[in-house]
Amino acid sequence: MHGRKAYELVKEFADGEKGHLKIFNNELFERVIEECNEHHNALQSLIRKMQEEGLEVQTARNAEHYGALIHHLSLIRNKRCLMAYV
């Protein structure tokens, strides 16, 4: 998790022969999308937990906040890698 599959996807693209496109790796692409969905679900769960505890999501600085931040940044990184691959 946390971007490993997205890194593999971009690395595969970068390792290709200059001037030639590799065959689209649909399997790895789908795994990155699944990883994005896992990050999204974890992020939503942490935000929901903070709201249930009555904490302000924008200002709270607890374990859930930092966990949500990690998932959010991982999700953004994965999306950037997907866009670079396409």
PyMOL Python script that loads the backbone (N, CA, C, O; Angstrom):
from pymol import cmd

cmd.read_pdbstr("""\
ATOM      1  N   MET A   1       0.836  -1.183   0.000  1.00  0.00           N
ATOM      2  CA  MET A   1       0.000   0.000   0.000  1.00  0.00           C
ATOM      3  C   MET A   1       0.884   1.252   0.000  1.00  0.00           C
ATOM      4  O   MET A   1       2.109   1.138  -0.057  1.00  0.00           O
ATOM      5  N   HIS A   2       0.302   2.397   0.061  1.00  0.00           N
ATOM      6  CA  HIS A   2       0.984   3.692   0.097  1.00  0.00           C
ATOM      7  C   HIS A   2       1.857   3.942  -1.121  1.00  0.00           C
ATOM      8  O   HIS A   2       2.963   4.470  -1.001  1.00  0.00           O
ATOM      9  N   GLY A   3       1.365   3.566  -2.282  1.00  0.00           N
ATOM     10  CA  GLY A   3       2.017   3.970  -3.517  1.00  0.00           C
ATOM     11  C   GLY A   3       2.961   2.977  -4.147  1.00  0.00           C
ATOM     12  O   GLY A   3       3.580   3.288  -5.164  1.00  0.00           O
ATOM     13  N   ARG A   4       3.092   1.801  -3.585  1.00  0.00           N
ATOM     14  CA  ARG A   4       4.040   0.831  -4.134  1.00  0.00           C
ATOM     15  C   ARG A   4       3.650   0.408  -5.552  1.00  0.00           C
ATOM     16  O   ARG A   4       4.503   0.347  -6.437  1.00  0.00           O
ATOM     17  N   LYS A   5       2.387   0.121  -5.766  1.00  0.00           N
ATOM     18  CA  LYS A   5       1.932  -0.311  -7.095  1.00  0.00           C
ATOM     19  C   LYS A   5       2.022   0.834  -8.101  1.00  0.00           C
ATOM     20  O   LYS A   5       2.375   0.620  -9.260  1.00  0.00           O
ATOM     21  N   ALA A   6       1.706   2.036  -7.660  1.00  0.00           N
ATOM     22  CA  ALA A   6       1.798   3.192  -8.556  1.00  0.00           C
ATOM     23  C   ALA A   6       3.246   3.426  -8.963  1.00  0.00           C
ATOM     24  O   ALA A   6       3.524   3.780 -10.109  1.00  0.00           O
ATOM     25  N   TYR A   7       4.160   3.230  -8.032  1.00  0.00           N
ATOM     26  CA  TYR A   7       5.586   3.360  -8.339  1.00  0.00           C
ATOM     27  C   TYR A   7       5.992   2.332  -9.390  1.00  0.00           C
ATOM     28  O   TYR A   7       6.716   2.653 -10.332  1.00  0.00           O
ATOM     29  N   GLU A   8       5.520   1.091  -9.226  1.00  0.00           N
ATOM     30  CA  GLU A   8       5.829   0.042 -10.203  1.00  0.00           C
ATOM     31  C   GLU A   8       5.317   0.422 -11.587  1.00  0.00           C
ATOM     32  O   GLU A   8       5.987   0.187 -12.593  1.00  0.00           O
ATOM     33  N   LEU A   9       4.130   1.011 -11.629  1.00  0.00           N
ATOM     34  CA  LEU A   9       3.525   1.401 -12.903  1.00  0.00           C
ATOM     35  C   LEU A   9       4.373   2.461 -13.606  1.00  0.00           C
ATOM     36  O   LEU A   9       4.656   2.340 -14.798  1.00  0.00           O
ATOM     37  N   VAL A  10       4.772   3.485 -12.884  1.00  0.00           N
ATOM     38  CA  VAL A  10       5.576   4.558 -13.472  1.00  0.00           C
ATOM     39  C   VAL A  10       6.973   4.047 -13.826  1.00  0.00           C
ATOM     40  O   VAL A  10       7.527   4.421 -14.860  1.00  0.00           O
ATOM     41  N   LYS A  11       7.534   3.207 -12.984  1.00  0.00           N
ATOM     42  CA  LYS A  11       8.858   2.642 -13.258  1.00  0.00           C
ATOM     43  C   LYS A  11       8.823   1.801 -14.535  1.00  0.00           C
ATOM     44  O   LYS A  11       9.741   1.866 -15.352  1.00  0.00           O
ATOM     45  N   GLU A  12       7.768   1.019 -14.700  1.00  0.00           N
ATOM     46  CA  GLU A  12       7.625   0.214 -15.918  1.00  0.00           C
ATOM     47  C   GLU A  12       7.603   1.111 -17.151  1.00  0.00           C
ATOM     48  O   GLU A  12       8.229   0.805 -18.166  1.00  0.00           O
ATOM     49  N   PHE A  13       6.882   2.211 -17.051  1.00  0.00           N
ATOM     50  CA  PHE A  13       6.796   3.154 -18.166  1.00  0.00           C
ATOM     51  C   PHE A  13       8.159   3.791 -18.439  1.00  0.00           C
ATOM     52  O   PHE A  13       8.574   3.917 -19.591  1.00  0.00           O
ATOM     53  N   ALA A  14       8.849   4.189 -17.374  1.00  0.00           N
ATOM     54  CA  ALA A  14      10.142   4.866 -17.520  1.00  0.00           C
ATOM     55  C   ALA A  14      11.230   3.928 -18.040  1.00  0.00           C
ATOM     56  O   ALA A  14      12.155   4.369 -18.723  1.00  0.00           O
ATOM     57  N   ASP A  15      11.127   2.659 -17.726  1.00  0.00           N
ATOM     58  CA  ASP A  15      12.138   1.689 -18.153  1.00  0.00           C
ATOM     59  C   ASP A  15      11.973   1.259 -19.607  1.00  0.00           C
ATOM     60  O   ASP A  15      12.786   0.498 -20.132  1.00  0.00           O
ATOM     61  N   GLY A  16      10.929   1.746 -20.249  1.00  0.00           N
ATOM     62  CA  GLY A  16      10.691   1.374 -21.644  1.00  0.00           C
ATOM     63  C   GLY A  16      11.755   1.932 -22.574  1.00  0.00           C
ATOM     64  O   GLY A  16      12.480   2.866 -22.231  1.00  0.00           O
ATOM     65  N   GLU A  17      11.830   1.350 -23.740  1.00  0.00           N
ATOM     66  CA  GLU A  17      12.786   1.791 -24.742  1.00  0.00           C
ATOM     67  C   GLU A  17      12.403   3.184 -25.232  1.00  0.00           C
ATOM     68  O   GLU A  17      11.233   3.454 -25.504  1.00  0.00           O
ATOM     69  N   LYS A  18      13.382   4.055 -25.342  1.00  0.00           N
ATOM     70  CA  LYS A  18      13.124   5.428 -25.764  1.00  0.00           C
ATOM     71  C   LYS A  18      12.535   5.434 -27.174  1.00  0.00           C
ATOM     72  O   LYS A  18      13.063   4.797 -28.086  1.00  0.00           O
ATOM     73  N   GLY A  19      11.437   6.163 -27.334  1.00  0.00           N
ATOM     74  CA  GLY A  19      10.793   6.273 -28.635  1.00  0.00           C
ATOM     75  C   GLY A  19       9.770   5.186 -28.914  1.00  0.00           C
ATOM     76  O   GLY A  19       9.104   5.221 -29.949  1.00  0.00           O
ATOM     77  N   HIS A  20       9.631   4.217 -28.009  1.00  0.00           N
ATOM     78  CA  HIS A  20       8.676   3.123 -28.196  1.00  0.00           C
ATOM     79  C   HIS A  20       7.752   3.049 -26.986  1.00  0.00           C
ATOM     80  O   HIS A  20       8.195   3.196 -25.847  1.00  0.00           O
ATOM     81  N   LEU A  21       6.493   2.826 -27.236  1.00  0.00           N
ATOM     82  CA  LEU A  21       5.531   2.662 -26.151  1.00  0.00           C
ATOM     83  C   LEU A  21       5.399   1.188 -25.809  1.00  0.00           C
ATOM     84  O   LEU A  21       5.358   0.330 -26.692  1.00  0.00           O
ATOM     85  N   LYS A  22       5.332   0.909 -24.519  1.00  0.00           N
ATOM     86  CA  LYS A  22       5.100  -0.461 -24.070  1.00  0.00           C
ATOM     87  C   LYS A  22       3.604  -0.763 -24.150  1.00  0.00           C
ATOM     88  O   LYS A  22       2.774   0.141 -24.244  1.00  0.00           O
ATOM     89  N   ILE A  23       3.285  -2.041 -24.111  1.00  0.00           N
ATOM     90  CA  ILE A  23       1.883  -2.455 -24.075  1.00  0.00           C
ATOM     91  C   ILE A  23       1.282  -1.980 -22.757  1.00  0.00           C
ATOM     92  O   ILE A  23       1.912  -2.074 -21.704  1.00  0.00           O
ATOM     93  N   PHE A  24       0.066  -1.475 -22.830  1.00  0.00           N
ATOM     94  CA  PHE A  24      -0.627  -0.970 -21.648  1.00  0.00           C
ATOM     95  C   PHE A  24      -0.808  -2.109 -20.648  1.00  0.00           C
ATOM     96  O   PHE A  24      -1.358  -3.156 -20.990  1.00  0.00           O
ATOM     97  N   ASN A  25      -0.350  -1.908 -19.424  1.00  0.00           N
ATOM     98  CA  ASN A  25      -0.441  -2.925 -18.378  1.00  0.00           C
ATOM     99  C   ASN A  25      -1.744  -2.727 -17.611  1.00  0.00           C
ATOM    100  O   ASN A  25      -1.771  -2.075 -16.567  1.00  0.00           O
ATOM    101  N   ASN A  26      -2.809  -3.290 -18.136  1.00  0.00           N
ATOM    102  CA  ASN A  26      -4.134  -3.113 -17.550  1.00  0.00           C
ATOM    103  C   ASN A  26      -4.219  -3.718 -16.149  1.00  0.00           C
ATOM    104  O   ASN A  26      -4.877  -3.161 -15.270  1.00  0.00           O
ATOM    105  N   GLU A  27      -3.557  -4.852 -15.942  1.00  0.00           N
ATOM    106  CA  GLU A  27      -3.616  -5.519 -14.640  1.00  0.00           C
ATOM    107  C   GLU A  27      -3.017  -4.640 -13.539  1.00  0.00           C
ATOM    108  O   GLU A  27      -3.628  -4.461 -12.486  1.00  0.00           O
ATOM    109  N   LEU A  28      -1.845  -4.103 -13.777  1.00  0.00           N
ATOM    110  CA  LEU A  28      -1.197  -3.241 -12.786  1.00  0.00           C
ATOM    111  C   LEU A  28      -1.969  -1.933 -12.621  1.00  0.00           C
ATOM    112  O   LEU A  28      -2.090  -1.416 -11.511  1.00  0.00           O
ATOM    113  N   PHE A  29      -2.489  -1.402 -13.725  1.00  0.00           N
ATOM    114  CA  PHE A  29      -3.300  -0.186 -13.684  1.00  0.00           C
ATOM    115  C   PHE A  29      -4.514  -0.397 -12.774  1.00  0.00           C
ATOM    116  O   PHE A  29      -4.834   0.462 -11.952  1.00  0.00           O
ATOM    117  N   GLU A  30      -5.183  -1.533 -12.923  1.00  0.00           N
ATOM    118  CA  GLU A  30      -6.354  -1.847 -12.093  1.00  0.00           C
ATOM    119  C   GLU A  30      -5.962  -2.015 -10.624  1.00  0.00           C
ATOM    120  O   GLU A  30      -6.715  -1.621  -9.733  1.00  0.00           O
ATOM    121  N   ARG A  31      -4.793  -2.593 -10.367  1.00  0.00           N
ATOM    122  CA  ARG A  31      -4.338  -2.743  -8.979  1.00  0.00           C
ATOM    123  C   ARG A  31      -4.095  -1.386  -8.330  1.00  0.00           C
ATOM    124  O   ARG A  31      -4.365  -1.208  -7.142  1.00  0.00           O
ATOM    125  N   VAL A  32      -3.590  -0.434  -9.098  1.00  0.00           N
ATOM    126  CA  VAL A  32      -3.386   0.920  -8.562  1.00  0.00           C
ATOM    127  C   VAL A  32      -4.742   1.556  -8.261  1.00  0.00           C
ATOM    128  O   VAL A  32      -4.894   2.239  -7.248  1.00  0.00           O
ATOM    129  N   ILE A  33      -5.714   1.339  -9.121  1.00  0.00           N
ATOM    130  CA  ILE A  33      -7.060   1.868  -8.868  1.00  0.00           C
ATOM    131  C   ILE A  33      -7.648   1.237  -7.609  1.00  0.00           C
ATOM    132  O   ILE A  33      -8.284   1.926  -6.811  1.00  0.00           O
ATOM    133  N   GLU A  34      -7.443  -0.065  -7.426  1.00  0.00           N
ATOM    134  CA  GLU A  34      -7.906  -0.730  -6.203  1.00  0.00           C
ATOM    135  C   GLU A  34      -7.228  -0.129  -4.974  1.00  0.00           C
ATOM    136  O   GLU A  34      -7.870   0.075  -3.943  1.00  0.00           O
ATOM    137  N   GLU A  35      -5.947   0.150  -5.085  1.00  0.00           N
ATOM    138  CA  GLU A  35      -5.218   0.772  -3.982  1.00  0.00           C
ATOM    139  C   GLU A  35      -5.791   2.159  -3.686  1.00  0.00           C
ATOM    140  O   GLU A  35      -5.908   2.548  -2.523  1.00  0.00           O
ATOM    141  N   CYS A  36      -6.147   2.902  -4.732  1.00  0.00           N
ATOM    142  CA  CYS A  36      -6.779   4.216  -4.544  1.00  0.00           C
ATOM    143  C   CYS A  36      -8.095   4.064  -3.789  1.00  0.00           C
ATOM    144  O   CYS A  36      -8.393   4.847  -2.887  1.00  0.00           O
ATOM    145  N   ASN A  37      -8.876   3.061  -4.157  1.00  0.00           N
ATOM    146  CA  ASN A  37     -10.147   2.822  -3.469  1.00  0.00           C
ATOM    147  C   ASN A  37      -9.925   2.473  -2.001  1.00  0.00           C
ATOM    148  O   ASN A  37     -10.690   2.909  -1.141  1.00  0.00           O
ATOM    149  N   GLU A  38      -8.881   1.688  -1.704  1.00  0.00           N
ATOM    150  CA  GLU A  38      -8.565   1.354  -0.315  1.00  0.00           C
ATOM    151  C   GLU A  38      -8.191   2.610   0.472  1.00  0.00           C
ATOM    152  O   GLU A  38      -8.634   2.792   1.606  1.00  0.00           O
ATOM    153  N   HIS A  39      -7.378   3.467  -0.131  1.00  0.00           N
ATOM    154  CA  HIS A  39      -7.005   4.722   0.537  1.00  0.00           C
ATOM    155  C   HIS A  39      -8.235   5.598   0.756  1.00  0.00           C
ATOM    156  O   HIS A  39      -8.389   6.203   1.817  1.00  0.00           O
ATOM    157  N   HIS A  40      -9.099   5.666  -0.237  1.00  0.00           N
ATOM    158  CA  HIS A  40     -10.308   6.485  -0.123  1.00  0.00           C
ATOM    159  C   HIS A  40     -11.198   5.974   1.007  1.00  0.00           C
ATOM    160  O   HIS A  40     -11.699   6.761   1.811  1.00  0.00           O
ATOM    161  N   ASN A  41     -11.393   4.665   1.067  1.00  0.00           N
ATOM    162  CA  ASN A  41     -12.230   4.093   2.123  1.00  0.00           C
ATOM    163  C   ASN A  41     -11.625   4.327   3.503  1.00  0.00           C
ATOM    164  O   ASN A  41     -12.347   4.650   4.446  1.00  0.00           O
ATOM    165  N   ALA A  42     -10.316   4.169   3.632  1.00  0.00           N
ATOM    166  CA  ALA A  42      -9.655   4.410   4.915  1.00  0.00           C
ATOM    167  C   ALA A  42      -9.764   5.881   5.310  1.00  0.00           C
ATOM    168  O   ALA A  42      -9.997   6.200   6.476  1.00  0.00           O
ATOM    169  N   LEU A  43      -9.595   6.768   4.341  1.00  0.00           N
ATOM    170  CA  LEU A  43      -9.711   8.206   4.592  1.00  0.00           C
ATOM    171  C   LEU A  43     -11.112   8.557   5.076  1.00  0.00           C
ATOM    172  O   LEU A  43     -11.271   9.278   6.061  1.00  0.00           O
ATOM    173  N   GLN A  44     -12.122   8.050   4.386  1.00  0.00           N
ATOM    174  CA  GLN A  44     -13.505   8.320   4.781  1.00  0.00           C
ATOM    175  C   GLN A  44     -13.794   7.779   6.177  1.00  0.00           C
ATOM    176  O   GLN A  44     -14.482   8.426   6.967  1.00  0.00           O
ATOM    177  N   SER A  45     -13.273   6.599   6.481  1.00  0.00           N
ATOM    178  CA  SER A  45     -13.479   5.993   7.797  1.00  0.00           C
ATOM    179  C   SER A  45     -12.867   6.847   8.903  1.00  0.00           C
ATOM    180  O   SER A  45     -13.489   7.056   9.945  1.00  0.00           O
ATOM    181  N   LEU A  46     -11.660   7.336   8.681  1.00  0.00           N
ATOM    182  CA  LEU A  46     -10.999   8.173   9.687  1.00  0.00           C
ATOM    183  C   LEU A  46     -11.723   9.506   9.873  1.00  0.00           C
ATOM    184  O   LEU A  46     -11.866   9.985  10.998  1.00  0.00           O
ATOM    185  N   ILE A  47     -12.172  10.094   8.786  1.00  0.00           N
ATOM    186  CA  ILE A  47     -12.912  11.361   8.886  1.00  0.00           C
ATOM    187  C   ILE A  47     -14.223  11.149   9.627  1.00  0.00           C
ATOM    188  O   ILE A  47     -14.603  11.960  10.472  1.00  0.00           O
ATOM    189  N   ARG A  48     -14.918  10.052   9.309  1.00  0.00           N
ATOM    190  CA  ARG A  48     -16.169   9.739   9.992  1.00  0.00           C
ATOM    191  C   ARG A  48     -15.927   9.552  11.497  1.00  0.00           C
ATOM    192  O   ARG A  48     -16.710  10.029  12.318  1.00  0.00           O
ATOM    193  N   LYS A  49     -14.846   8.860  11.849  1.00  0.00           N
ATOM    194  CA  LYS A  49     -14.513   8.631  13.257  1.00  0.00           C
ATOM    195  C   LYS A  49     -14.263   9.953  13.973  1.00  0.00           C
ATOM    196  O   LYS A  49     -14.716  10.144  15.101  1.00  0.00           O
ATOM    197  N   MET A  50     -13.550  10.859  13.328  1.00  0.00           N
ATOM    198  CA  MET A  50     -13.283  12.163  13.934  1.00  0.00           C
ATOM    199  C   MET A  50     -14.573  12.946  14.132  1.00  0.00           C
ATOM    200  O   MET A  50     -14.759  13.593  15.163  1.00  0.00           O
ATOM    201  N   GLN A  51     -15.459  12.890  13.154  1.00  0.00           N
ATOM    202  CA  GLN A  51     -16.726  13.607  13.263  1.00  0.00           C
ATOM    203  C   GLN A  51     -17.594  13.025  14.374  1.00  0.00           C
ATOM    204  O   GLN A  51     -18.270  13.763  15.091  1.00  0.00           O
ATOM    205  N   GLU A  52     -17.573  11.690  14.516  1.00  0.00           N
ATOM    206  CA  GLU A  52     -18.347  11.049  15.582  1.00  0.00           C
ATOM    207  C   GLU A  52     -17.827  11.443  16.960  1.00  0.00           C
ATOM    208  O   GLU A  52     -18.595  11.524  17.918  1.00  0.00           O
ATOM    209  N   GLU A  53     -16.525  11.688  17.058  1.00  0.00           N
ATOM    210  CA  GLU A  53     -15.926  12.112  18.324  1.00  0.00           C
ATOM    211  C   GLU A  53     -16.114  13.606  18.566  1.00  0.00           C
ATOM    212  O   GLU A  53     -15.700  14.124  19.603  1.00  0.00           O
ATOM    213  N   GLY A  54     -16.734  14.297  17.617  1.00  0.00           N
ATOM    214  CA  GLY A  54     -16.990  15.722  17.763  1.00  0.00           C
ATOM    215  C   GLY A  54     -15.782  16.596  17.492  1.00  0.00           C
ATOM    216  O   GLY A  54     -15.752  17.759  17.894  1.00  0.00           O
ATOM    217  N   LEU A  55     -14.788  16.047  16.815  1.00  0.00           N
ATOM    218  CA  LEU A  55     -13.578  16.810  16.508  1.00  0.00           C
ATOM    219  C   LEU A  55     -13.723  17.525  15.172  1.00  0.00           C
ATOM    220  O   LEU A  55     -14.361  17.020  14.248  1.00  0.00           O
ATOM    221  N   GLU A  56     -13.132  18.690  15.084  1.00  0.00           N
ATOM    222  CA  GLU A  56     -13.114  19.442  13.834  1.00  0.00           C
ATOM    223  C   GLU A  56     -12.021  18.855  12.948  1.00  0.00           C
ATOM    224  O   GLU A  56     -10.848  18.851  13.322  1.00  0.00           O
ATOM    225  N   VAL A  57     -12.400  18.367  11.790  1.00  0.00           N
ATOM    226  CA  VAL A  57     -11.467  17.683  10.892  1.00  0.00           C
ATOM    227  C   VAL A  57     -10.317  18.598  10.481  1.00  0.00           C
ATOM    228  O   VAL A  57      -9.181  18.137  10.365  1.00  0.00           O
ATOM    229  N   GLN A  58     -10.585  19.874  10.261  1.00  0.00           N
ATOM    230  CA  GLN A  58      -9.566  20.809   9.781  1.00  0.00           C
ATOM    231  C   GLN A  58      -8.551  21.202  10.858  1.00  0.00           C
ATOM    232  O   GLN A  58      -7.408  21.527  10.536  1.00  0.00           O
ATOM    233  N   THR A  59      -8.952  21.176  12.124  1.00  0.00           N
ATOM    234  CA  THR A  59      -8.067  21.696  13.171  1.00  0.00           C
ATOM    235  C   THR A  59      -7.547  20.646  14.142  1.00  0.00           C
ATOM    236  O   THR A  59      -6.567  20.899  14.842  1.00  0.00           O
ATOM    237  N   ALA A  60      -8.171  19.479  14.205  1.00  0.00           N
ATOM    238  CA  ALA A  60      -7.730  18.432  15.143  1.00  0.00           C
ATOM    239  C   ALA A  60      -6.348  17.927  14.740  1.00  0.00           C
ATOM    240  O   ALA A  60      -6.043  17.787  13.556  1.00  0.00           O
ATOM    241  N   ARG A  61      -5.529  17.660  15.732  1.00  0.00           N
ATOM    242  CA  ARG A  61      -4.187  17.130  15.480  1.00  0.00           C
ATOM    243  C   ARG A  61      -4.004  15.881  16.344  1.00  0.00           C
ATOM    244  O   ARG A  61      -3.304  15.902  17.356  1.00  0.00           O
ATOM    245  N   ASN A  62      -4.647  14.802  15.920  1.00  0.00           N
ATOM    246  CA  ASN A  62      -4.540  13.546  16.652  1.00  0.00           C
ATOM    247  C   ASN A  62      -4.157  12.435  15.674  1.00  0.00           C
ATOM    248  O   ASN A  62      -3.886  12.696  14.503  1.00  0.00           O
ATOM    249  N   ALA A  63      -4.136  11.198  16.163  1.00  0.00           N
ATOM    250  CA  ALA A  63      -3.709  10.064  15.331  1.00  0.00           C
ATOM    251  C   ALA A  63      -4.590   9.917  14.091  1.00  0.00           C
ATOM    252  O   ALA A  63      -4.091   9.615  13.007  1.00  0.00           O
ATOM    253  N   GLU A  64      -5.892  10.130  14.247  1.00  0.00           N
ATOM    254  CA  GLU A  64      -6.792  10.003  13.099  1.00  0.00           C
ATOM    255  C   GLU A  64      -6.498  11.065  12.047  1.00  0.00           C
ATOM    256  O   GLU A  64      -6.557  10.797  10.847  1.00  0.00           O
ATOM    257  N   HIS A  65      -6.183  12.269  12.505  1.00  0.00           N
ATOM    258  CA  HIS A  65      -5.864  13.356  11.576  1.00  0.00           C
ATOM    259  C   HIS A  65      -4.644  13.001  10.733  1.00  0.00           C
ATOM    260  O   HIS A  65      -4.661  13.142   9.510  1.00  0.00           O
ATOM    261  N   TYR A  66      -3.598  12.543  11.389  1.00  0.00           N
ATOM    262  CA  TYR A  66      -2.369  12.227  10.659  1.00  0.00           C
ATOM    263  C   TYR A  66      -2.537  10.978   9.795  1.00  0.00           C
ATOM    264  O   TYR A  66      -1.948  10.887   8.718  1.00  0.00           O
ATOM    265  N   GLY A  67      -3.327  10.027  10.254  1.00  0.00           N
ATOM    266  CA  GLY A  67      -3.636   8.861   9.423  1.00  0.00           C
ATOM    267  C   GLY A  67      -4.394   9.270   8.174  1.00  0.00           C
ATOM    268  O   GLY A  67      -4.106   8.793   7.076  1.00  0.00           O
ATOM    269  N   ALA A  68      -5.371  10.163   8.349  1.00  0.00           N
ATOM    270  CA  ALA A  68      -6.141  10.656   7.205  1.00  0.00           C
ATOM    271  C   ALA A  68      -5.235  11.416   6.240  1.00  0.00           C
ATOM    272  O   ALA A  68      -5.382  11.301   5.024  1.00  0.00           O
ATOM    273  N   LEU A  69      -4.306  12.187   6.781  1.00  0.00           N
ATOM    274  CA  LEU A  69      -3.368  12.935   5.943  1.00  0.00           C
ATOM    275  C   LEU A  69      -2.516  11.987   5.097  1.00  0.00           C
ATOM    276  O   LEU A  69      -2.311  12.227   3.907  1.00  0.00           O
ATOM    277  N   ILE A  70      -2.026  10.919   5.708  1.00  0.00           N
ATOM    278  CA  ILE A  70      -1.211   9.935   4.976  1.00  0.00           C
ATOM    279  C   ILE A  70      -2.027   9.312   3.842  1.00  0.00           C
ATOM    280  O   ILE A  70      -1.543   9.200   2.716  1.00  0.00           O
ATOM    281  N   HIS A  71      -3.256   8.909   4.138  1.00  0.00           N
ATOM    282  CA  HIS A  71      -4.100   8.295   3.106  1.00  0.00           C
ATOM    283  C   HIS A  71      -4.430   9.296   2.001  1.00  0.00           C
ATOM    284  O   HIS A  71      -4.460   8.941   0.823  1.00  0.00           O
ATOM    285  N   HIS A  72      -4.677  10.543   2.385  1.00  0.00           N
ATOM    286  CA  HIS A  72      -4.987  11.577   1.400  1.00  0.00           C
ATOM    287  C   HIS A  72      -3.798  11.808   0.464  1.00  0.00           C
ATOM    288  O   HIS A  72      -3.964  11.855  -0.755  1.00  0.00           O
ATOM    289  N   LEU A  73      -2.615  11.951   1.031  1.00  0.00           N
ATOM    290  CA  LEU A  73      -1.423  12.186   0.211  1.00  0.00           C
ATOM    291  C   LEU A  73      -1.094  10.975  -0.661  1.00  0.00           C
ATOM    292  O   LEU A  73      -0.649  11.132  -1.798  1.00  0.00           O
ATOM    293  N   SER A  74      -1.307   9.776  -0.139  1.00  0.00           N
ATOM    294  CA  SER A  74      -1.078   8.561  -0.930  1.00  0.00           C
ATOM    295  C   SER A  74      -2.060   8.487  -2.088  1.00  0.00           C
ATOM    296  O   SER A  74      -1.698   8.082  -3.193  1.00  0.00           O
ATOM    297  N   LEU A  75      -3.289   8.874  -1.838  1.00  0.00           N
ATOM    298  CA  LEU A  75      -4.307   8.884  -2.885  1.00  0.00           C
ATOM    299  C   LEU A  75      -3.941   9.874  -3.987  1.00  0.00           C
ATOM    300  O   LEU A  75      -4.060   9.557  -5.170  1.00  0.00           O
ATOM    301  N   ILE A  76      -3.503  11.056  -3.609  1.00  0.00           N
ATOM    302  CA  ILE A  76      -3.097  12.062  -4.595  1.00  0.00           C
ATOM    303  C   ILE A  76      -1.897  11.569  -5.408  1.00  0.00           C
ATOM    304  O   ILE A  76      -1.862  11.733  -6.627  1.00  0.00           O
ATOM    305  N   ARG A  77      -0.923  10.971  -4.738  1.00  0.00           N
ATOM    306  CA  ARG A  77       0.265  10.459  -5.433  1.00  0.00           C
ATOM    307  C   ARG A  77      -0.129   9.371  -6.431  1.00  0.00           C
ATOM    308  O   ARG A  77       0.343   9.370  -7.568  1.00  0.00           O
ATOM    309  N   ASN A  78      -0.988   8.452  -6.010  1.00  0.00           N
ATOM    310  CA  ASN A  78      -1.424   7.386  -6.910  1.00  0.00           C
ATOM    311  C   ASN A  78      -2.145   7.954  -8.128  1.00  0.00           C
ATOM    312  O   ASN A  78      -1.941   7.485  -9.248  1.00  0.00           O
ATOM    313  N   LYS A  79      -2.973   8.943  -7.914  1.00  0.00           N
ATOM    314  CA  LYS A  79      -3.692   9.551  -9.039  1.00  0.00           C
ATOM    315  C   LYS A  79      -2.724  10.224 -10.008  1.00  0.00           C
ATOM    316  O   LYS A  79      -2.898  10.137 -11.223  1.00  0.00           O
ATOM    317  N   ARG A  80      -1.707  10.895  -9.471  1.00  0.00           N
ATOM    318  CA  ARG A  80      -0.695  11.512 -10.345  1.00  0.00           C
ATOM    319  C   ARG A  80       0.033  10.456 -11.161  1.00  0.00           C
ATOM    320  O   ARG A  80       0.290  10.653 -12.349  1.00  0.00           O
ATOM    321  N   CYS A  81       0.363   9.343 -10.532  1.00  0.00           N
ATOM    322  CA  CYS A  81       1.049   8.257 -11.242  1.00  0.00           C
ATOM    323  C   CYS A  81       0.156   7.670 -12.329  1.00  0.00           C
ATOM    324  O   CYS A  81       0.632   7.364 -13.422  1.00  0.00           O
ATOM    325  N   LEU A  82      -1.126   7.511 -12.040  1.00  0.00           N
ATOM    326  CA  LEU A  82      -2.059   7.002 -13.052  1.00  0.00           C
ATOM    327  C   LEU A  82      -2.139   7.954 -14.239  1.00  0.00           C
ATOM    328  O   LEU A  82      -2.139   7.523 -15.392  1.00  0.00           O
ATOM    329  N   MET A  83      -2.206   9.250 -13.949  1.00  0.00           N
ATOM    330  CA  MET A  83      -2.278  10.234 -15.029  1.00  0.00           C
ATOM    331  C   MET A  83      -0.991  10.246 -15.846  1.00  0.00           C
ATOM    332  O   MET A  83      -1.042  10.401 -17.066  1.00  0.00           O
ATOM    333  N   ALA A  84       0.151  10.088 -15.204  1.00  0.00           N
ATOM    334  CA  ALA A  84       1.425  10.050 -15.925  1.00  0.00           C
ATOM    335  C   ALA A  84       1.497   8.821 -16.819  1.00  0.00           C
ATOM    336  O   ALA A  84       2.052   8.885 -17.916  1.00  0.00           O
ATOM    337  N   TYR A  85       0.946   7.713 -16.365  1.00  0.00           N
ATOM    338  CA  TYR A  85       0.996   6.471 -17.131  1.00  0.00           C
ATOM    339  C   TYR A  85       0.115   6.550 -18.370  1.00  0.00           C
ATOM    340  O   TYR A  85       0.461   6.031 -19.431  1.00  0.00           O
ATOM    341  N   VAL A  86      -1.032   7.209 -18.213  1.00  0.00           N
ATOM    342  CA  VAL A  86      -1.962   7.333 -19.345  1.00  0.00           C
ATOM    343  C   VAL A  86      -1.421   8.367 -20.296  1.00  0.00           C
ATOM    344  O   VAL A  86      -2.037   8.641 -21.326  1.00  0.00           O
TER     345      VAL A  86
END
""", "prot")
cmd.dss("prot")
cmd.show_as("cartoon", "prot")
cmd.util.cbc("prot")
cmd.orient("prot")
